[in-house]
Amino acid sequence: MRGVVSVVIAGGLGCAVWAGLTNRVPFAQAEVSAVKPIAAYAPQVAETPLESDHDRRARLNARLQTMIREGKGVRLTDAPRAAPQRRVETRRPARVAATPSRAEPVATFAPPAVNPRAAPALRRAGYTPPTLDLKTPPRVPDNDLECLTQAIYYEARNESEAGQAAVAEVVLNRSRHRAYPKRVCEVVYQRNSRTCQFTFTCDGSIGRRAVNAVAWARAERIAREVYEGRSASQLPRNSVNYHANYVRPSWGQRLSRVRQIGAHIFYGAPLNGGSNPGAYEPPQAPTAQPLFVRNEALDRAYALVTTQMAQAVSPDAGAPTGS
């Protein structure tokens, strides 16, 4: 029974396949007839031969040459070269030494000569107190203007003109003060057994190195202007002390501070009725030595001789008394 069913099914499937194939043939034939063969388009397409790189470059060059001849290839040419400019060498001006803002008159006083035996200055980091020579007597000039010029040059030659004039004012204020010497040279070279009032007069600064001629002439001009009253005053009359800003003297707290000009700090009157440091100390007159100097040994010998002579005259004299 199963074999009969299988035969029937296989026969049905075969009939269905056959029917499908027979119905498809007309449509396939219609489609084949509707499509044109490729050969029908062949006469309408122009055959383009293959172009080599050499031929392409030649064609491009020919086209460019044609554009240039017709004036259409200006943008294809290089821009005209500018005429070469002559190079001008610019040289730096020669370095000129710094000159003062104004021409200084010729100095009247000759600067101190160089002393070959002067001790060199000590070069150390920070501030080093100078070594003072208070035993060698200084050579004090006879002219007050020369002493004032020295004070300006050695104390403030690196300061501005205002700072140099202020130092000169302090010197003149001292010469007018009752506690200081009257002459300018005596003020500048004032010293005692402990120190000198202006350090340059006893630390070997004078003659240690050659003097700068321009700075010396400027110092003399400023000294004349201050000495003759042709310079505007910057300090009060009681300003007789100053110091550099890199030192801290003990007397700075006892005075009223006036102002600072450059590296120098200037002071005025003492505070709380004190005294000015560096006031003039007149030399003490030497005490008269007696003609005869008493000697204790001679005094004892004289007393012994006197006692013996008294005993010889009176045997009871000097004898102890009993009770």
Protein Blocks (a to p, Z undefined) as FASTA:
>chain_A
ZZmmmmmmmmmmmmmmmmmmmmmmmmmmmmmmmpccfklmmmmpccdddddfklmmmmmm
mmmmmmmmnopammmpccdddddddddddddddddddddfbdcdddfbdcddddfkbccd
dddehjddddddfkbccdddfbfklmmmmmmmmmmmmpcfklmmmmmmmmmmmmmpmkbc
fbfklmmmgccfkbcfblklmnomnopaccdfklmmmmmmmmmmmmnopaccfbdfklcb
dcdfkbccfklmmpccfbdehjbccddddehhiacehiacdddddddddfbdcdfklmmm
mmmmmmmmmmmmmmmgopacdZZ
